[in-house]
Amino acid sequence: MRRSLFLIPLALCAGQAVAAPETYAVEPSHTYPRFEYSHFGLSTQVHRFNKTSGIIVLDRAARTGAVDISIDARSIDSGYAVFNEHLQGEEFFDTARYPTITYKSTAVRFDGDKPVAVDGLLTIKGITKPVSLTVTSFHAMPHPILKKEAIGANAVARIKRSDFKASKLTPHVSDEVNLSIAVEAIKL
């Protein structure tokens, strides 16, 4: 009788799925951080970075996760080579001294099994500030071509250039910058 009582909890646990973190590598050809700002009040300019790498870890059952992203600041793409060089200068990204922008999560917030926000630390020009990303969409599914599990998301945030010592031409060029990130990642 005693042995039967001992086996009941084991049998119950055997039927339950154990949550496990899943690790995904950022897919660089489908991951583009973009930023936009007001240019003299005439238009909203949109630029992006073309080289991004990183790791995303998610345990959707346990509602935990981690994001570690690196952006090659020298890959900035304004659509105009001369302006790209200008943006890489000391007054803006200073890519000669700070070639990499990083974002490292401190928390991932969930609604059910879907991440809805990521709190983290953004480092630009060696200056680190807290930035919260709002996840506007999230999907997990088998990648139709690679035949591996994949995730994809879009996220947004707003930062100030002055927080990162990149406020040249303020207020004519807005201090506030809207970030928009499209990311896809493949399970390792």
Order of alpha helices (4+ residues) and beta strands (2+ residues): alpha-beta-beta-beta-beta-beta-beta-alpha-beta-beta-beta-beta-beta
